[in-house]
C-alpha cells in the first residue's frame, strides 16, 4: 500500500473509533426494532365496481381503472364439471379448450388466432368444477374489434371435430403422466378420502370417460348453460362506465333468457378414518396428508378458523413450521388448517413433506402438535401475529381494481353479500383467543382424520402399520379402450 493511502486509512480508522466511542451511549439508548411504533391499520375501502342487472338476468360489473390503456373482461357462466355425468368426466376440460380452438361459425380458431395476434389481444375460454369462462384482454383502441370476437365466440361457437381430437389427446397425455409427481398423487388421493372417489370434487378423468365425449355433448352443454341469466360479466380497464354500459346493453339486452342452471346436490362420502398408503418406489421423500371435511365460508366460525389456520399452520411464523421444521428439522414443508369452500365444505388438511427415513417420526410429530392444542392453546402473541398477517395481506391480495372485481364477482356467483370483503376484515379483528381455542376443539379431532402417506415404503423409519391398520391404495391408471392410445414406441 502506498504511504499516502496508508496514512489516509489510519486517519479514517482513528476518526471512526473516536466517533464510535463518543456515541456508544447514544447508540445504546436508541430504540430497538421492537420499540418502533406501528401505526394502526388504515380502514380498508377498495374501489367498488358498478353492478348492473339487465332485464334478461345477466349481471354486469364495471370497474374503471385508468392506469393502463387496456380493457379486460370475463364472463363466468354457471354450470361446471360437477354437473357432468361420471361416465363423461373431463367433458368441461374438452369443452373449455375446444370452445376457443374450434372458433365460431364465421371463422376457425386458427383464423381467430391471427385476428387477435394482429391486435396483441386475447380471447380465452376455460372449464371448471362449477362454472366455465370466456374472457378477453386488449388495448383500449382495439376494444370494439376484440369485443365483437368475444361476443361471437360466446354466442356462436362451432366446436370443430379436429380440435376435439386434439383436446382429447392432450388429456390422454395428462392422464398417462398423472402418477409422476408424488405431491399431485397426494392431493388427488386425499380429496378422494375426504369426498369419496366418485364425488365430482375428487374424481378425475380417465381414458374411457374422455373418449366418450362427443361434439354433440359440447353443443348440448353450450345450449343448456350459456344463457344471459346464467352469466356474470366483469369488465375492468380504461373506459367510461356510462359508455361501456351502453355498449353492453346493445350487445346483450335483447338476448333472450334460457333455462336457469341449478346446482346439483352433492354429498361427501368420506373414507373411514385410518392410515392409507401409496408406495412410490422412485422417490426419497414422503408426502403426508392428515385430512377430514372442512367448512364453508358461510359458517359463523369462518373468521375464527382463518385466524387459527394462520397461527397453527399458515406460514413461516406458524406453530407447525416453528416446531416441526425449524426446531425438530423434520420437514421440507409443513402447514395446513381448516379450509372453507364457497358452497361446499373444504378440506381440513395438515401436510408434511419429509425425507423417507423420518416419515413415521413426522406423523408422530403432527400427532403431538394436535394433542398439544388442548394443553397449550394458541396464545395472545400467536393470535396477534396471525391477525396482523391476514389483515396486512390485503394490500397484496387486493392491490388492483381487477382483483377486487374478481372477488366481487365470486360473491355474486355464490350468493354472498357484496360487502363480504369489507366485513371479512371486521370479522378477523373481532376474533379472540377464546374463539380460536373453541374452533380448534370443535374441528381438530385426530381420531376422525384419515392419514395418507405417499412415499417409498421400503425406506420408512418404521412400517406405517406400526401406527395402526393400513389400507394400500391402488393408483394404477385404467387401461384405455383398444386402439385409443398408441402403444409405447408406436407412432400415432
N, C-alpha and C positions, 0 to 999 in steps of 0.2 A: 504494500500500500504506500502511495506517495506520502511524503511528510505533511504536506498541506491538507490532504484529505484526512489523514490520521488525526491531525490537530483539530480539525473541524468535528470529527466524530467524537473525540474526547470531550470537547466543549459541549456538544449536544447532550452527551450522556450525563455530564455534571449538572446541566440545567434541568434535565428531566428528573434526576434523583432529588434535586433541590425542590422542584415543584411538587413532586410526589410527597416528600417529607412534610412540607408545609401544609399540604391539603389532605393528609391522611385522615385527620379528624373530621373534616368536612365530608369526605367521601364515605366515611363510616356512618355518618348521620343521614346520608341520602336514603330515600325510601326504596325498599326492595320492590320487585315487580308485583308481589302480593299486596303491597300497600297502595298501588296506583288506583285511584278511584275509577270505577267503571260506571259510566252513565246509565240511567235507566233505558231499557229498550224502547225505542220510539213506537208509537202506535202504528199498526200495520194497515195501510189504506191503499191497496193496489188499484190501478186504473180499472174501472168497471166497463165491461163491454155492454153494448146496447143490445137488448133482447127484443126480437120481433117475432110474432107468430102470424104466419099467413093464413088466409081463410081455409086453405086445404090441409092445415095442420103442420106444415113444415115450420120448424123453429130455426131462426137465424140469429146468430150472434155477430155483431160488428165491433171490431176492436181497432181503433185507429192507432197507428204507430208511424210517425213521420221521420224516424231516424235514418231509414234507408229507402230508396225509391223502388220498393218491391211490394208485391201483394201475394199473399198465400191464403189458400182456402182448403178446408177439409169437410167433406160430407160423411158423417157417421150414420150408418144405416142399421136399424135393429134387425137381428137375426144372424146367428153365427154357428160355429161348429157344434155347439151344444144342442142345436135343433136338428142335426144331421142324424139319420139312422145309422146304427152301429155298423151295418154291412157296407156303408159307404164313407167310413171315417176317412177324412182327408179331403172331402169334397170342397170345403171352403178354401183349402190350400190351392187346389187346382183352379177354382173359381177366381180367387184373388189374384192369381197370376194371369190367367187367360183373359180375364176381363180387360186387362190392359194390352197384352201382347196380341190378342185377337183382333184389336181395332174395332171400328164401327162399320155400319152398313155402307158408308161412303168412302172409307179409306182403311187400309190394312194397318196393323200395328207397326209394321216397318215404315210405312208412309208417315204415320203419326210420329215415329221417332225422328225422321228427317225434318218434319214440320216444326217440332219442338226444339230440336238442336239448333236450327237456324235462329231461334229466339232465345237461346240459353235458358230454356224453360223446362219444366217437368209436369207431367200428369201421371200419377201413380195410383195403383189400386192394391188392396190387400184384404186378407180374411183373418178373422179372429174367433175367439171362443163364443162371444156374444154379439158380435157385430162385424160388418165389413165396412171398408172405407174407400173413398176415391178422393184424391186431393190434387191441387195444382200449386205451382210456385213459379213466379215470373217477375220480370221487371214491370214497373208501373206502365210504361209506354206500350207494353205488349199485352196488357190485360185483356182487351177486347178479343184479340185473336186467340189467346190461350183459354179464356173462359168459354169461347164457343166450342173449342175442342173438348174441354171438361164437360160441358153440358151435353154434347153429342155422345160422349162415352157413357155418361151417367144414364142417358135415356135410350141409347140405341147401340148397345154392344153386339158384336157379331159372333164371338166365341168360335173362331175358325178352327177346324178339326186338326190341322197340322200343329197348331200351337198347344192344343190339348195334349197331344202326344209328347211334345217337348216338356210340358209341365209335369206330366206323369213320370217321364224318365228321370227328371230331377228329383222327384220324391222317391223313386226307387233307389236312386243313388244314396239319398239321405238315410233311407231305411237300412241299406246294406252297411252303413258306417255308424249306426247309432250305438253300437256297443264298443266303439273305440275309446271313448272318453269316460273314465270312471265317475267323474263328477256328474256328467249327463245321466249316466245309469242311475246313480244315487238319487238324483232329483226326480227322475221318471218313476222309479220303483217306490220311492217314498210317497209320491202322490197316489199311487195305486193302493198303498197300505192305508192311507187316510180316507180316500173317497171310494175305493173299490175299483178293480181292474177295468170294469166295463162302464164306469162313470165317465161322462163327457169331459170332466175336469181332469181325468187321468189317462184315458185311453189314447192310444197312438195309432197312426195309420199303418196298415200292413200292405204288402204287395197286392193281395186279393181285393182289399177294400178300395185301394186307389184305382186298380184296374177296372173296378165296377162302375166308376164314374163316367158318364157319357155326356155328350154335348147337350142332349135333351135335358139331363139333370141340371146343367148350368142355366139353360134357357128358362126352365121352370123355376129354378131358385130365384133368378132375377125377376121374373114375373110375379113371384109371390111376395117378395120383400121390398123391392125398390119402388116405393111409392112415397109421395111427399110427406104424408102423415107418419112415416117411419124414419124420417130423415132429420138430423140436426146438422145444420151447416154453420161453420165458423169461418169468418174471414178476418184477417189481420194484415195491416200494412198501411201504405201511404195512399190513402184515399179520403174522400169526403163522405161521411156516413149517409147523408141525405141522398147524394147521387148514387152511392152503392146500393142503398135500399131500393131506389127506383129501378136500378138495373136488375136486381134480383127479383123484384116483383114482376118485371117484364118477362123474365125468363121462366119463372116458376108459378106465378099466381094462378094461371089457367090450367095447370097440370092437375088432373082430377085425382081425388083420393082413391086409395085402394084398401085392401084388407089390412087391418091393423095387426102387426106382429104380436104374438103372445109368447111369454117366456115359459119354457117347459118346466114342469115340476121335477126337480132332481134331488133325490135323497141319497146322502152319503151312506155307504156300507163299509165302515172301517173294518180292517182286519183285527183279529184277536190280538190283544197286547202280547208282546213276547219278543223274541230275537229272530231276526231274519238275516240271511247271509247270501251274498253273491260272491262266488270265488272267481277272481280275476287274476290269473297267474302271471300276467305280463306287467305288473306294477309293483312298486316297492313302498307304497303308502296306502292308507285306508281312509275312505270317506265314511264317516259315521253320522247317521241322522236319527235323532230321537223325535218321534212325531205323534201328533194326535190332531183332532179337529180344533180349529181356532174359532174366531168370532166374525161378525160383520161390523162395519163402521156405524151401523145404526145402534149397536149395543151401547148402553149407557156407560159401560166400562171401557170404551174405546180410548178415552183420553188417559185414564189411569194405566191401561196396558201399554199405551205408547211410551209413557214415562218408564214403566217397568222394563220394557224391551230395551230401551236405550241404556238404562243403568245396568241391567243384568248382562245383556249380550249384544249391545248395539255398536260397539266400535273400540278404538284403541284404549279408551278410558273405562270400558265396561268391566264388570267384576269377572266375567268369564275370561276375558282377554288377560286381565292382570293376574289372575290365579293360575289358569291352565297354560297359557302361552308364556307369559313373562316370568312368573315365579317358578312354575314346575317345568317349563321348557318342553311341554308335550306336543304342542300343536303348531302347524304351519298357519292355520286359520281356525278361529273358533267364534261362535256367536249364535244369535237366534232370538226367538221370542214368540209371542202370541200374535200371529198375523191376522189382519182383518180384511176380509173381502168386501167388495162393494155390495153385492146382492146374494152372496152365498158365503158360508164360513170359509175363512182362510185356513192355513195350516199352522198349528203350533209346532215349531221345529227348532231344535237345538242341534248344531252341527259342529263337528270337529274333523279336521284333516290332520292326520298324524302319520308317522312312519309305521311300517308294518309291525315292528317289534315293540311298539307301545300302544297297540290297539286296545287291548283289554284294560290296560292301565288308564287309558284316556276315557274309556267308558266309565270306569270306576270314579275317575275324577269328576266327570259330569254328574254322576250319581251323588257324590259328596256335595257338589255345589247346590243341587236341588234340595237335598236334605238340610243343608245349612241355612236355607232361606227361612226355615221355621225358627232356628236358633239365632240367626244373625240377619234380621230383616234389612232390606235396603235402607241405608241411613240418610240423614239430612244432607250430608255433603254429596253423596252419590245422587240423590234426587235433584239437588240444585244443579249439579253438573249436567245431568241428563236433560233437565228442563231448559237450561241455557243452550245446550247443543241443539235441541229440537227447534227452539224459538229463533236462535241465531241462524239456523239453516234456511230460514225463509228468504233471506236475501239472495241465496243461491238457487233455491228451488223455484222462486217466482220472481226472477230478476229481469223478466221481459214481459211485455204485454201478451206475447204469444203463449207463454207458459200459463199465465193467468187465464187466458181464453180457453186453453186446453182443459184446465181444471174446472172451469165453469161449465164447459160442455159435458164433462163427466157427471157433474151434479145433475144437470138436466137429463142426461141419459138414464141415470139410475134413480131419479126421483128424489134427490136430496134438496134441501133448501139452498138457494143460490148464495146465501151468506155463510154457508158451511165453512168456507175457508177462513173468514174473519172470526167466526165463533170457535174454530179449532184452536186459535191462539189463546182465547179466553179460557177454553176448556183445559188446556195444558197448564196455564198459570194457576188454576184453581186446585190442581191435583196436590194432595197432601201425602205425607209419609204413611198415614193410616190407610189411605186409598190404595197405595201401591202394595202394602202388606196384604190388604184384603184380596186384591185381584191375584196376587201371587198364590195365596192359599186357595183361591177359588178355581184357578185354571191349571196350575202346575202340579199334576199328580203323576208321579213317576210310574206307579203301578198301572196306569191307564195308557201308557205310551208304548208304541212299537219301536224297537231299536233295529235299524238297518245298518249293516256293515258291508261295504263293497271294497274288497281288497284281496291280497294274496294270502289265502287262509293258511297255507303251509308255513308262512313266515311270522304268524302272530306270536306274541309273547306267551299266550296260553290259548287253548281252543276256546272259541266263543261259548261252547257248551259248558264251560266252567261257570258261566253266569246263569245258565238256565237252558231249557229245551230250545233247540234251534230248528227253524224251518229254512231249508235251502231253496232259493228262488231260481227258477229256470228262465233265463233271459234269451234263450235261443230264438233266432228270428224265424218265424214260419216260412217254409219254402214258397216261392212264387208259383203261380199256376204254370203248367208246362208251356215252354216257348216264350214266356213273358219277358224274362231277363236272360241275356246271353250267359252261357257258362263261362267260367274263368278262362281267359285266354282266347275266347271266341269273339270275333268282331261282329258288331251289330250290322 
